[in-house]
Amino acid sequence: MSEVELVRDEQGGVTVMVDGQPQSHVDVDDPEGLAFEYVQHLAAAIDALTEGTITITHVGGAGLTLARWVEHTRPGSPQIVLEPDAALTEIVRRELPLPRRHRIRVRPVDGRSGVAALRDASADVVVVDAFAGGQVPSELTTREFFGEVARVLTAQGVLLVNAPDEPGLKHVGRVLAGIREVLPEVTLVATTEVLKGRRFGNTILVGSRRPVDTDEIARQVRRWPFPSGVLGARELTRRFSGSRSLTDADPAPSPVAPELGAWRLR
């Protein structure tokens, strides 16, 4: 079982620590107060690419931060959260209660089997933001998995993947290659420091069948405090032209994050 710790701060927020790694930051009273930079990027991409109530599946739950944000900004949106750690979910529900009349349903299953059980064309958005032992599980980074996600997405649907990596972004390049094989319109969002290779950090990878409005994503990203950049399909082709997709026969988990500092707070 994972070791779960809730660390409260002076601003009223709570960081959900799992096995010593920060997994979520939750402010029950202010669901729009997103503290982690990559969660801000996920929110920016959702705002840029979708409108109104959405049907969304989250692969990975932890503190349910993004699910709370979706419920607050798009009330009544049907949400499925695939979170295998039932004990973690129980702690979060008890100590950080969800809003009343929400439509967030947490299923105690892993991402791979949970996605396989979903209906075709049942989600407007699928968010992959899952960690085990400080890494993204390798089975959630392969071309075959992204093929299953593509099956679950509607024709206009969007995949968002949190892909952490070391400077150089070699792992990100391979994950991106797998996404591109099934959802050819791709975009990457990250802080300027990560894009310039100055530190370990998170990238958000966007995949879709339809063209992605990178200008609108960039506009939404500028609403948040961290200096960040957005790379479109053409620039990604130049930067990762030699990257080979990960497969079930050739998987790889994400690099392990440094002790702390991989995620920054406002």
C-alpha positions as CSV (number, residue, x, y, z in Angstrom):
1,M,0.0,0.0,0.0
2,S,1.1,3.5,-0.7
3,E,2.1,5.9,2.1
4,V,-0.2,8.9,1.9
5,E,0.4,12.2,3.7
6,L,-1.7,15.4,3.5
7,V,0.5,18.5,4.0
8,R,-1.5,21.6,4.8
9,D,-0.2,25.1,4.0
10,E,-1.0,28.5,5.4
11,Q,-3.1,29.5,2.4
12,G,-5.6,26.7,3.1
13,G,-4.5,24.3,0.5
14,V,-3.4,20.7,0.9
15,T,-0.6,18.8,-0.9
16,V,-1.4,15.1,-1.3
17,M,2.0,13.3,-0.9
18,V,2.2,9.6,-2.0
19,D,5.3,7.7,-1.1
20,G,7.1,11.0,-0.5
21,Q,6.2,12.5,-3.9
22,P,3.7,15.4,-4.4
23,Q,0.8,14.1,-6.4
24,S,-1.9,16.8,-6.0
25,H,-2.5,20.2,-4.5
26,V,-6.1,20.7,-3.4
27,D,-8.0,23.8,-2.2
28,V,-11.4,22.6,-1.3
29,D,-12.7,26.2,-1.0
30,D,-11.2,27.4,-4.3
31,P,-11.2,24.7,-7.0
32,E,-9.8,27.2,-9.5
33,G,-6.7,27.8,-7.3
34,L,-4.5,25.4,-9.2
35,A,-1.0,25.4,-7.7
36,F,1.0,23.0,-9.8
37,E,2.1,24.4,-13.1
38,Y,1.2,21.3,-15.2
39,V,-2.3,21.3,-13.8
40,Q,-2.6,24.9,-14.9
41,H,-1.5,23.8,-18.4
42,L,-4.1,21.0,-18.4
43,A,-6.8,23.5,-17.5
44,A,-5.6,25.9,-20.2
45,A,-5.7,23.2,-22.9
46,I,-9.3,22.2,-21.8
47,D,-10.4,25.8,-21.9
48,A,-8.8,26.4,-25.3
49,L,-10.1,23.3,-27.0
50,T,-13.6,22.6,-25.5
51,E,-16.7,24.6,-24.6
52,G,-19.5,24.0,-22.1
53,T,-20.2,20.8,-20.3
54,I,-17.9,18.0,-21.3
55,T,-17.6,14.2,-20.7
56,I,-14.1,13.6,-19.4
57,T,-12.2,10.5,-18.2
58,H,-9.2,11.0,-15.9
59,V,-6.5,8.2,-15.9
60,G,-5.1,8.8,-12.4
61,G,-6.9,10.6,-9.6
62,A,-4.9,11.3,-6.4
63,G,-6.5,14.4,-4.9
64,L,-9.0,14.8,-7.8
65,T,-7.7,18.4,-8.3
66,L,-8.6,18.6,-12.0
67,A,-11.9,16.8,-11.6
68,R,-12.8,19.4,-9.0
69,W,-11.8,22.2,-11.4
70,V,-13.9,20.8,-14.2
71,E,-16.9,20.4,-11.9
72,H,-16.5,24.1,-10.7
73,T,-16.0,25.6,-14.1
74,R,-18.3,23.3,-16.1
75,P,-20.9,22.2,-13.5
76,G,-22.6,18.9,-14.2
77,S,-19.9,17.5,-16.5
78,P,-19.9,13.7,-16.3
79,Q,-16.5,12.6,-15.1
80,I,-14.9,9.1,-14.7
81,V,-11.7,8.8,-12.7
82,L,-9.6,5.7,-13.0
83,E,-7.6,5.4,-9.7
84,P,-6.5,2.0,-8.6
85,D,-5.4,3.1,-5.1
86,A,-8.8,2.7,-3.3
87,A,-7.2,3.6,0.1
88,L,-5.9,6.9,-1.3
89,T,-9.3,7.7,-2.7
90,E,-10.9,7.0,0.6
91,I,-8.5,9.3,2.5
92,V,-9.1,12.1,-0.1
93,R,-12.9,11.7,0.0
94,R,-12.9,11.8,3.8
95,E,-10.4,14.7,4.4
96,L,-11.0,16.7,1.2
97,P,-14.7,16.2,0.4
98,L,-16.0,16.7,-3.1
99,P,-18.6,19.3,-3.8
100,R,-22.3,18.5,-3.4
101,R,-24.2,17.2,-6.5
102,H,-21.0,16.5,-8.4
103,R,-20.9,13.9,-11.2
104,I,-17.4,12.6,-10.5
105,R,-17.3,8.8,-10.4
106,V,-14.1,7.1,-9.2
107,R,-13.4,3.5,-10.3
108,P,-10.8,1.5,-8.4
109,V,-9.1,0.2,-11.5
110,D,-5.8,0.8,-13.2
111,G,-5.7,3.0,-16.3
112,R,-5.0,0.4,-18.9
113,S,-7.9,-2.0,-17.9
114,G,-10.2,0.9,-17.1
115,V,-9.8,2.5,-20.5
116,A,-10.3,-0.9,-22.2
117,A,-13.7,-1.2,-20.5
118,L,-15.0,2.2,-21.7
119,R,-17.4,2.5,-24.6
120,D,-16.3,3.7,-28.0
121,A,-16.6,7.5,-28.5
122,S,-17.7,8.0,-24.9
123,A,-15.3,10.9,-23.9
124,D,-14.8,14.4,-25.1
125,V,-11.5,14.6,-23.2
126,V,-9.2,11.9,-21.8
127,V,-6.5,13.1,-19.3
128,V,-3.6,10.8,-18.5
129,D,-2.0,12.0,-15.3
130,A,-1.0,8.8,-13.4
131,F,2.1,7.9,-11.3
132,A,3.3,4.8,-9.5
133,G,6.5,5.0,-7.5
134,G,7.2,8.5,-8.8
135,Q,7.0,7.4,-12.5
136,V,4.3,7.2,-15.2
137,P,3.6,3.5,-15.6
138,S,5.1,2.2,-18.8
139,E,1.8,0.6,-20.0
140,L,0.3,4.2,-20.1
141,T,3.0,5.5,-22.6
142,T,2.7,3.0,-25.5
143,R,1.2,3.3,-28.9
144,E,-1.2,0.5,-28.2
145,F,-2.6,2.3,-25.1
146,F,-3.0,5.5,-27.1
147,G,-4.9,3.5,-29.7
148,E,-7.4,2.5,-27.0
149,V,-7.7,6.1,-25.9
150,A,-8.4,7.1,-29.5
151,R,-11.2,4.6,-29.6
152,V,-12.8,6.1,-26.5
153,L,-12.6,9.7,-27.8
154,T,-15.3,11.3,-29.8
155,A,-14.5,12.5,-33.3
156,Q,-13.7,15.9,-31.9
157,G,-12.1,14.5,-28.7
158,V,-8.8,15.5,-27.1
159,L,-6.2,13.5,-25.3
160,L,-4.0,15.3,-22.7
161,V,-1.0,13.5,-21.3
162,N,1.2,14.6,-18.4
163,A,4.7,13.5,-19.5
164,P,7.5,14.4,-17.1
165,D,11.1,14.2,-18.3
166,E,14.7,15.1,-17.9
167,P,16.4,17.9,-19.9
168,G,16.6,16.8,-23.5
169,L,13.0,15.4,-23.4
170,K,14.0,12.1,-25.0
171,H,11.3,10.2,-23.3
172,V,8.7,12.8,-24.2
173,G,9.7,12.5,-27.8
174,R,8.9,8.7,-27.7
175,V,5.6,9.3,-26.0
176,L,4.7,12.0,-28.5
177,A,5.6,9.6,-31.4
178,G,3.1,7.1,-30.1
179,I,0.3,9.6,-29.7
180,R,0.9,11.0,-33.2
181,E,0.4,7.6,-34.8
182,V,-3.2,7.5,-33.7
183,L,-4.0,11.2,-33.0
184,P,-2.0,13.0,-35.6
185,E,-2.6,16.6,-34.5
186,V,-0.2,17.2,-31.6
187,T,0.9,20.1,-29.4
188,L,3.2,20.4,-26.4
189,V,2.9,22.8,-23.4
190,A,5.6,23.3,-20.8
191,T,7.2,26.0,-18.8
192,T,10.0,27.9,-20.5
193,E,12.6,26.4,-18.2
194,V,11.6,22.8,-19.2
195,L,11.5,23.7,-22.9
196,K,15.0,25.2,-22.6
197,G,16.3,22.1,-20.8
198,R,17.1,23.9,-17.6
199,R,15.4,21.4,-15.2
200,F,13.4,18.2,-14.9
201,G,9.7,18.9,-15.3
202,N,6.3,18.2,-16.7
203,T,5.1,18.6,-20.3
204,I,1.5,18.4,-21.4
205,L,1.1,16.6,-24.7
206,V,-2.1,17.2,-26.7
207,G,-3.4,14.8,-29.3
208,S,-6.4,15.1,-31.5
209,R,-7.9,14.1,-34.9
210,R,-8.7,17.7,-35.6
211,P,-6.3,20.6,-36.0
212,V,-5.3,22.0,-32.6
213,D,-5.6,25.8,-32.1
214,T,-2.1,26.4,-30.6
215,D,-2.7,30.1,-30.6
216,E,-5.7,29.8,-28.3
217,I,-3.8,27.3,-26.0
218,A,-1.0,29.9,-25.8
219,R,-3.5,32.6,-24.9
220,Q,-5.0,30.5,-22.2
221,V,-1.6,29.5,-20.8
222,R,-0.7,33.2,-20.5
223,R,-3.6,33.6,-18.0
224,W,-1.5,31.6,-15.5
225,P,1.6,32.8,-13.6
226,F,4.4,30.5,-14.9
227,P,6.3,31.6,-18.0
228,S,5.4,28.9,-20.5
229,G,5.6,28.0,-24.1
230,V,3.4,26.0,-26.7
231,L,5.0,24.0,-29.5
232,G,2.8,23.1,-32.5
233,A,3.0,20.2,-34.9
234,R,5.6,21.6,-37.2
235,E,8.0,22.5,-34.5
236,L,7.5,19.2,-32.8
237,T,8.4,17.4,-36.0
238,R,11.7,19.3,-36.2
239,R,12.6,18.7,-32.6
240,F,11.6,15.1,-32.3
241,S,12.1,13.8,-35.9
242,G,14.1,10.8,-34.9
243,S,11.9,9.7,-32.0
244,R,10.5,6.1,-32.1
245,S,7.2,5.3,-30.4
246,L,7.1,3.1,-27.3
247,T,5.1,-0.1,-27.7
248,D,3.8,-2.9,-25.5
249,A,6.8,-5.0,-26.7
250,D,9.2,-2.1,-26.0
251,P,7.9,-0.1,-23.1
252,A,9.6,2.4,-20.7
253,P,8.4,4.3,-17.7
254,S,9.1,8.0,-17.4
255,P,12.3,9.1,-15.6
256,V,12.2,9.3,-11.9
257,A,11.7,12.8,-10.6
258,P,14.3,14.4,-8.3
259,E,13.5,14.4,-4.6
260,L,11.6,17.6,-4.6
261,G,11.4,20.6,-6.9
262,A,10.1,18.8,-9.9
263,W,6.8,20.6,-9.4
264,R,6.8,24.2,-8.3
265,L,4.0,26.1,-6.5
266,R,2.9,29.6,-7.0
